[in-house]
Amino acid sequence: MGFGDSLEQASALVVGAGRGIGLGFVRHWLADPRFDQVYATYRDLSRAGELLALAQGHTKLKLLPLDVTDEATVADAIAHLQSQTPRLHLAVYAVGLLHDSQLQPEKSLLQIQPENLLRYFQVNAAGSILLARYLLPVLKHHQPSVYGVISAKVGSIGDNHLGGWYGYRASKAALNMLIKTAALEYGRKSPQTILALLHPGTTDTSLSLPFQRGVPRDKLFPVTRTVAQLMAVIDGLNPEDSGSFLNWDGQPLPW
Ligand SMILES: NC(=O)c1ccc[n+]([C@@H]2O[C@H](COP(=O)([O-])OP(=O)(O)OC[C@H]3O[C@@H](n4cnc5c(N)ncnc54)[C@H](OP(=O)(O)O)[C@@H]3O)[C@@H](O)[C@H]2O)c1
């Protein structure tokens, strides 16, 4: 028994659905009859062609613009969602930043740049807790609900044996602390809501692409497999799991 058994005519939201694992959740939920309404956020429609095509073919999918670094877009998106769906059953934070045209993960102390550390923190950590704040009224109702936040095992301080990737690691460790703390507050304000931090495993997306060399083939998951595994973990969640940091196979990870 777990959260998934309660799902019926449910509504779900994925934040960061333009590509990668977030887009995978959208596809998965569109094929899952337990979900009646699927909300998905994108940052720039011109770069979210696959999501747009899905929305054109599925009336249960609604798209919302949202950039986690712009609080007004978060407020507007959730207000819009709330006007259509007073009760949200599942929200997934699939936003993440590891590299882009201006940013590469640091291999050495010599590459530390404070403004890059702040960018990692803003996207990977601050965005998720802003969502926790705005989602509380829609996740709080008489049915069980889940806020699943995609973290990363490299954010584990106890498991850090390799070093490097200062900003990404630290932002994921911060993400873990923020969501763990929010789980305690939700426990008081909305005890039916479970917050969980989820490590997806190395997944074949643009985020991991430059670092896939050396990853054994059976350790590099296609997005469909990652999403199916994470949904199995989410489906099995119970209230006592709130605030936990879980691997893709459901096993707890060290903080
Ligand atoms: N792939 C892996 O091997 C792996 C391993 C461990 C953990 N993770 C975690 O899994 C999550 C999903 O990663 P992924 O592999 O799917 O990466 P991805 O393919 O690079 O997707 C990242 C997503 O985050 C969105 N995003 C970035 N900045 C944003 C912002 N300011 N506001 C709103 N959305 C923003 C992107 O939107 P745009 O398209 O607009 O840029 C995109 O939808 C991340 O938290 C990542 O850290 C991934």
The ligand as an SDF file (V2000), in Angstrom:
LIG
                    3D

 48 52  0  0  0  0  0  0  0  0999 V2000
   20.3090   13.2150  -16.0750 N   0  0  0  0  0  0  0  0  0  0  0  0
   20.9590   12.7030  -15.0310 C   0  0  0  0  0  0  0  0  0  0  0  0
   21.8350   11.8190  -15.1680 O   0  0  0  0  0  0  0  0  0  0  0  0
   20.6480   13.1870  -13.6510 C   0  0  0  0  0  0  0  0  0  0  0  0
   21.3170   12.5580  -12.5650 C   0  0  0  0  0  0  0  0  0  0  0  0
   21.0360   13.0010  -11.2820 C   0  0  0  0  0  0  0  0  0  0  0  0
   20.1090   14.0040  -11.0830 C   0  0  0  0  0  0  0  0  0  0  0  0
   19.4950   14.6080  -12.1630 N   0  0  0  0  0  0  0  0  0  0  0  0
   18.5360   15.6640  -11.8920 C   0  0  0  0  0  0  0  0  0  0  0  0
   17.3170   15.3900  -12.5720 O   0  0  0  0  0  0  0  0  0  0  0  0
   16.6430   16.6360  -12.8370 C   0  0  0  0  0  0  0  0  0  0  0  0
   16.2390   16.6650  -14.3060 C   0  0  0  0  0  0  0  0  0  0  0  0
   17.4230   16.6830  -15.0810 O   0  0  0  0  0  0  0  0  0  0  0  0
   17.4640   16.2580  -16.6140 P   0  0  0  0  0  0  0  0  0  0  0  0
   18.5080   15.2120  -16.7250 O   0  0  0  0  0  0  0  0  0  0  0  0
   16.0960   16.0180  -17.1230 O   0  0  0  0  0  0  0  0  0  0  0  0
   18.0700   17.6080  -17.2250 O   0  0  0  0  0  0  0  0  0  0  0  0
   17.7300   18.4300  -18.5600 P   0  0  0  0  0  0  0  0  0  0  0  0
   17.3510   17.5200  -19.6510 O   0  0  0  0  0  0  0  0  0  0  0  0
   18.8920   19.3490  -18.7340 O   0  0  0  0  0  0  0  0  0  0  0  0
   16.4240   19.2650  -18.1270 O   0  0  0  0  0  0  0  0  0  0  0  0
   16.5260   20.2890  -17.1970 C   0  0  0  0  0  0  0  0  0  0  0  0
   15.1940   20.9670  -17.1110 C   0  0  0  0  0  0  0  0  0  0  0  0
   15.2900   22.0590  -16.1850 O   0  0  0  0  0  0  0  0  0  0  0  0
   14.7010   23.1930  -16.7770 C   0  0  0  0  0  0  0  0  0  0  0  0
   15.2200   24.4450  -16.2550 N   0  0  0  0  0  0  0  0  0  0  0  0
   16.5230   24.8640  -16.1750 C   0  0  0  0  0  0  0  0  0  0  0  0
   16.5760   26.0930  -15.6550 N   0  0  0  0  0  0  0  0  0  0  0  0
   15.2920   26.4530  -15.3740 C   0  0  0  0  0  0  0  0  0  0  0  0
   14.6890   27.6040  -14.8260 C   0  0  0  0  0  0  0  0  0  0  0  0
   15.4150   28.6780  -14.4530 N   0  0  0  0  0  0  0  0  0  0  0  0
   13.3410   27.6430  -14.6800 N   0  0  0  0  0  0  0  0  0  0  0  0
   12.5820   26.6020  -15.0700 C   0  0  0  0  0  0  0  0  0  0  0  0
   13.0950   25.4770  -15.6200 N   0  0  0  0  0  0  0  0  0  0  0  0
   14.4360   25.4220  -15.7690 C   0  0  0  0  0  0  0  0  0  0  0  0
   15.0340   23.0560  -18.2400 C   0  0  0  0  0  0  0  0  0  0  0  0
   14.2250   23.9020  -18.9990 O   0  0  0  0  0  0  0  0  0  0  0  0
   14.7690   24.5430  -20.4070 P   0  0  0  0  0  0  0  0  0  0  0  0
   14.5070   23.4970  -21.4410 O   0  0  0  0  0  0  0  0  0  0  0  0
   13.9530   25.7760  -20.5520 O   0  0  0  0  0  0  0  0  0  0  0  0
   16.2440   24.8290  -20.2090 O   0  0  0  0  0  0  0  0  0  0  0  0
   14.7320   21.5580  -18.4470 C   0  0  0  0  0  0  0  0  0  0  0  0
   13.3550   21.3450  -18.6200 O   0  0  0  0  0  0  0  0  0  0  0  0
   17.6160   17.7440  -12.4210 C   0  0  0  0  0  0  0  0  0  0  0  0
   17.2940   18.1800  -11.1260 O   0  0  0  0  0  0  0  0  0  0  0  0
   18.9550   17.0400  -12.3900 C   0  0  0  0  0  0  0  0  0  0  0  0
   19.8500   17.6700  -11.5090 O   0  0  0  0  0  0  0  0  0  0  0  0
   19.7350   14.2150  -13.4290 C   0  0  0  0  0  0  0  0  0  0  0  0
  1  2  1  0
  2  3  2  0
  2  4  1  0
  4  5  1  0
  4 48  2  0
  5  6  2  0
  6  7  1  0
  7  8  2  0
  8  9  1  0
  8 48  1  0
  9 10  1  0
  9 46  1  0
 10 11  1  0
 11 12  1  0
 11 44  1  0
 12 13  1  0
 13 14  1  0
 14 15  2  0
 14 16  1  0
 14 17  1  0
 17 18  1  0
 18 19  2  0
 18 20  1  0
 18 21  1  0
 21 22  1  0
 22 23  1  0
 23 24  1  0
 23 42  1  0
 24 25  1  0
 25 26  1  0
 25 36  1  0
 26 27  1  0
 26 35  1  0
 27 28  2  0
 28 29  1  0
 29 30  1  0
 29 35  2  0
 30 31  1  0
 30 32  2  0
 32 33  1  0
 33 34  2  0
 34 35  1  0
 36 37  1  0
 36 42  1  0
 37 38  1  0
 38 39  2  0
 38 40  1  0
 38 41  1  0
 42 43  1  0
 44 45  1  0
 44 46  1  0
 46 47  1  0
M  CHG  2   8   1  16  -1
M  END
$$$$
